[in-house]
Amino acid sequence: MSDYDNTNSGVTFPPHEDQHFILQGKVDVEGSEGRIVVMKEKLSRDGDPTLVLYQRCGVLFSNDKRGNDKAPDYSGPLDMHPNHRIAAWRGEKDGKNYLSLKVSEKQNPDAVAPQTSTPVTQLEDDIPF
């Protein structure tokens, strides 16, 4: 058994060749509305593409690092945990771009941070870095 603990962390990579963003919208489940995206992914046993729904869990805003190289490149609130935030650092390995993610409690959950950054809204074929 490994001692590796990935609690409150994660990583993102470019989509696989068989993954294609095709739709976005909302879904209401018993009065709770959420934003979703639909991805066309691998083929089913019948040869038909599989449509997979993903639900929004948060948003990342570009950060002004103010000369601090260790500061996250992006950060923002988590929809499902209002007292937490997510931070992301850009990276590259073997010619592939990725974002390394870290979840933490907000430093001051009662304070409202000013919206001075622009959200990352489109990640088409190129990752925005």
N, C-alpha and C positions, 0 to 999 in steps of 0.2 A: 504494500500500500504506500502511496506517495504522500509526502508532506505538502505538496503543492496546494495552495489555497487561492482560488480565483474569486473569492467573495468580493463584491463591490468593485469589480474590474471587468474589462472586456477588450475586444479588439474588432475592428472592421476592416474588410478587404474589398477590392473591386468585385463585382458580381462574377459568377461563373459564366462561361460562354453560353450555357443553356438557360440563363436567367434573364428575363426581360421585363422591365417595368411597363405595365400596359394601362392601368387605370388607377384613379385615386377618388376618394369620396368619404362618406360617413356611414356609420351603421349605428342603429339604436338597439340596445339589448336591455329590455325591461326598464326603459326610461333613462338609461345611461348611454349618452351619445359619445361616440369616439371616431377619430379620423383613421382611415385605413388606406392601404395601397394594395393593388393586386399585381402579382408577379406571375408571368408565364414561366414555368420551370420545366424540368425533365418530362419526358414522355411517360405516360402510364403504361401498364402492361398491354393495353389495347392499342398503343401507338398514338393516343391522343395527348396533347399537352396537359400538364397539371397546372391549374390556377391556384395559387397560394395567397391567402390573405394575411397581411401584416398590420398590426395596430400600432399607432403612434404611442411612444412612451415618453417623449420629451423633445426638446429643441436645443440646438447648439448655436451660439452666437460667436462671431469672431471676437477675439480678445485683443486689446491693446496691451502688449506685453511690457511696455514701458522700460525696455532695455533688460528685462529679466528673462534670460534664455530658458530658465526652468519653468516659467509660468506656462499654463496651458495655452494652446493656440485657439481653442474654442471652449466655451462653457455655457451652461444654461440649466433651467429647471427640469425636474422630472415630473411628468403629469401624474404618475401613480403614487409618488411619494413627495408630497408638497414640502416637507422639511429637509429634502435632500437636493443636491445638485449633481450634475455630471460634467466632467472636464475631459478634454480630448487633446492629445498631442500628436502632431503629424510625424510620420516616420516613413522610412523606405528600406526595404530589404530585398536583395536579389532582384532589383529593378522594379519592384512592386510597391506602390504607395499603400499606406494603411493609417488608421487612427487608433491609438492606444487610449482606452477609456478608464476613468476612475470615478466611482460614486462616493460622495461624502455628505455628511450632514452640513446644512447651511450654517455658516458661522454665526449669523444673527437672523433666525427665522422670522422675526417680527419686522425687520427692515425690508423696505421695498427697493430693490435695485433699479436705478434709472435705465431705461431702454436706450442705450447709446449705440448699440451695435446692430448690424443687419444679420438676420438669420440666414443660414446656408439653406437655400430653397431648391437648388437644382444641382444634381450630381450626375448629369448625363454620362457620357463616355469617359470624361476626364474628371479625376478627383480634383477639387479646387485648390491644389497646391503643387 
